[in-house]
């Protein structure tokens, strides 16, 4: 197991280098000269030369790429072009709200989706199964913007159950007051596709030969579902959950923007609007690393769920 983990970590290095090279080409060769953006109205030759020297743009391209590599190794991406704050400070202060929202969103979505999917698969073909399937299909066809606007108007503005917009200073204030409405809207959006996908996983396993064998041995239906079906159906479910976790950070852009949550999603949008390359570069690298780490964790979970799985 340890040798497999070390081998996978070693394989991440060329993948990360490839992403860094692609990112460098896109923003250095295609994105243009950022010194013109930073110079603003003070567009003089001396100002441009000073900015280019500060950014290292007066050096050769291989040297610029090597500076980028050193930034990734040290996780020090300099200062933001728009706020003049250290990028590490910006990310450290923004990651807390994002994790608070996304972790509660993912845990609740996984729990309720598994519960609904297991019950629907157990009563496959019934009115309950058809009703949940129809409701999930309808919910999937509605844009997240509709849910956000409707939730803010009816639940927050009309009924005044939640605040429309804002963020506090304490953990419990945010968790109990500002997180519930975005969480409810997020669950409404994510539970529909998750329930349908998990239902398909459960039904596929329930039609397998080993399940018929277990039933032929006289095991109760509840034991068959919980002990056999659930365990094997978790393998594709783990894949979906682990692969979606990194992308939920960028997927929360609209949620954080509309509800005023100072998270990474909101910061990404501001960085793109202001062409703040250091922030965009740092968040992109962190996202790539998160994707590779979560893929490794998914493989390790496979082994834990089913010891017969061989890790190559």
N, C-alpha and C positions, 0 to 999 in steps of 0.2 A: 504493500500500500504506500509506504513512504517513498519507494523508488518511483512509483507511478506519479505521485504528487510532484516530486522533484523534476521528473521528465516533462510533465505538463507545464510546470513553471518555466522550464528552460525553453519550451516551444512557444511560450508567450512572447519571448524577446523579439524574434524576427517578425512576428505579427505586429507588435507595437512599433517596431522600426518602420515597417511598411506603412502603417497608418500615419506615423510622424512624417515620413517622406511625402505621402499624398497630401497631408495637411499643409506642409511647407510649400509644395508646388502650387496648391490652390491659392494660398494667401500671399505668397511672395511673388510668384511669376504671373498669376492670373489676376490676383486681387488689386494690383497696382501699388503705387507708392503711398504708404500711410502718412508720410511726412506732410503731404499736402492737406490731409484731413486735420492733422494736429496743428498745423500752422494757422489755419483759419484765415482771418482777414489780414494777419501779419505775414503776407506772402512775399518775403524778400529772400534774396539769395543767401544772406547770412543766417536767417532764421531756418531756412530749409537745411542748410549745411549743418547747423547745430543740432537740429532734431535728428537728422540722419546719423550723426556721430553718436548721439545718445542711444539710439535704437540699434546701432551696429549695422546700419544699412550701407555704410561706406565700405564695408568689408566684402570680400568675395562670397559667392554663394555657398561654397563648401564650408567656409568659416561661419556664415550665418546659420547654416544647418547644424553645425557643431555646437553653436551657442544654444540652439533650440534643444538639442540632445542633452546638454548640461542642465537646462531648465527642467526637463522632464526627470532626469536622474535626481536632482536636488528638490524637485517639486516646488521650485521657486520661479514663478512666471513673471516676476517684476511687478510693476504698478499698473493700475488701470489707466487707460488713456482719458477716460471721461471724468472719473472721480479722483484720480491721483492717489487712490488707496492701494495698499498691497493686495494683489489678487488672492493670496492665501487668506488674508483677513476677510475679504468679501465672501469667499466660498465658505469659510468656517462660520460666519455669521448667518449665512443663507441656508446651510444644509440642515439646521435644526428644524425650522418650520416645514421644510419639504419632507424630512423623515417622519415627523409627527403626523403629517397628513397622509403620506403614502403608506406608512407602515400600518396605521389603523385601517386605512382603505383596503390594503391587500389582505390583512388578517380577517376582517369582517366579510369581505367578498369571498374569500376562500371558504370560510366556515359556512356561510349561508348558501353559497352555490353548491358545495358538496352535499349539504343537507337536502336541498331541493332536488338535486340531480339523483341522489340515491333513492329518495322517495318516489320520484317520477319513474325511474327505471324499475323499481320494485312493482309499481302499478302500471307497467307498460301497456298501452292500448286502452286505458280507462279514460273517463271523462277528465279526471284530474291531470293525466298525462297530456291530453290534447289541449286543455285549457292553459297549462303552463307553457307548452310549446308555442301556442298562438300568441300568448302575452309576451313571451321572449322575442318572437319574431317582430312583433309590433314595436317593442321597446328598442330593438336593434336598428330599426329603420328611422328613428328620430335622432336628430343631431344633438350633440352635447350642449350646443348653444341654446337650444330650445329648453332643455332641462335647467340650465343655469338661469336663464331669464325668467322662466316660469317659477322656479324655486325662490328666486329673490323677490319676485312680485307678490306671489300668493303667500308663501310661508314666512317671509321676512317683512315685507312692506304691509300687506293687508292684514295678516293674522298676528304679526309682530311676535312670532315664536322665536325668531333668531335675528341677530343683527345682519343688516344688508351687506356691510362692508367693514373691515377693520381687523386689527391685530393688537394684542396686548403685550405686556411685559412679563407676566408670570406664566409658568407652564400650565397650571390648572385653569387659569382664566382662559387661555387659548384652547385647551383641550375640552373644556365644558361649555364654552360660550361661542367661540369662533370656528371650531372644527366641525361641529355636528352637521350644519347645513351643507358645506362642501362634501362631507362624508356621505350624507344621504344621497346627494346628487351623484356622487361618484359610484356608489353602490347601485343606483338605478341604471347607470350606464354600463357598468362592468358585469353585473350579475346575469344579464340576459345572454350574452355570448358564452360566458363561463358555464352557465347552467346547461345550455345546449351541448357544449363540448363535453362536459363531464358526464352528461346523460349518455352520449354516444359511447364514451369509454366504458361506462358501467354495463350498458346493454351488450356491447361487443364481448366483454368478459363473461357475462351471464349466459351467453350462447356457446361458450367454449366447452370442449370435451371434459375437462377436469371438473367443471361445475356440474355437469350431468352425472359424472362419477360420484361426486360428493353427495348429490341428492339420492343417487341409487344406494349409497351406504346408509341412508336413513338420517342424515344430518338435517336439522331444521333449516328453514329458509333464511331465518335471521342469522344463523351461524354461517351459512354458506355465503351470504352477502358480506358480512362483517369480516370473516376470517379469510375467505378466498378471493371474492370478487373485489373488495375494497383494496386489498393489498396489491393485486396485480394491476388494477386500474389506476393506481397512484403513479405508475411509471410515466405514462404520457402526460398526466396532470402535473407532475413535478417539472417536466420539460417546459410546459406552458407557463407555469408560475415563475420558475427561475429565469427563463428568457425574457419575461415581461417586466421583471423588477427594475433593471436599469432604464428601460424605455419609459417607465412610469414617471421618472423624473422630468423628462422632456414632455411627456404627455400631460403633465399637470400645469402647463403654461397657461391655458385658458382659465383653469380653476383658480390659480394663484393671482392671475391678472384681474379677474372680475371680483374676487373677494378680498383683494388687497393683502394677500399673504406674502410676506417678504421671503420667498424661497428661491431655489435655484431656477425653477421654471420662469419666474418673473424676471430674474436676473439675466437669463439667456435672452429674453425678448428685448430687454433694455440694451444689452450689449450688442445685439444685432442691429437695433435701430441707430445706435451711436457708433457703429463700426469699431467697437472696442475689442480689437484682436486679442490682446493678452487674456481677457476673460473668456472669450470664445475658445481660444486655444486650450486653456486650462480645463474648462468644463468638458471639452471634447476628449481630451486625454483621460480625464477621470472616468468618463462614461465608457470609453473603450476598455480601460482596466477593469471596471465593474462588470462589463459583459463577459470578459474572459474569466474572471474570478467566479462569477455565478454559474458559468458553464461547467467549471471544474467542480463546484459544489453540487451541481445537478448530477454529475457522474458519480460522485461519492455517495449521494443519496440513493442512486440506483443500487449500488452495492449494499447499502444498509437495508433497503426495502427487500431486495432479492439477492441473497448471498451467492446464488448461482451465476449472477452476471459477472462476466470476466472483463476486467479493465485492461484495455490495450494501450 
